[in-house]
Amino acid sequence: MNKEVHNKRTKLTSVKRKGKKQTVQLRMSGRFLEENGFKKDETVDILVREDLLIIQPLKNIL
């Protein structure tokens, strides 16, 4: 796992689901995730704080 700090910029897009209002979507995929310790089918924990999202693999939570 890569221990360096990395930044990745991506755009928020909109998505409309059948019968529901349009909402915002954040989509991330690719080697960037794998290179930073995220594995296929792994559960993640998302912590939300003032203008900050922290996404970490659930296995790292004690």
Secondary structure, 3 states (H helix, E strand, C coil): CCCCCCCCCCCCEEEECCCCCEEEECCCCCHHHHHCCCCCCCCEEEEEECCEEEEEEHHHCC
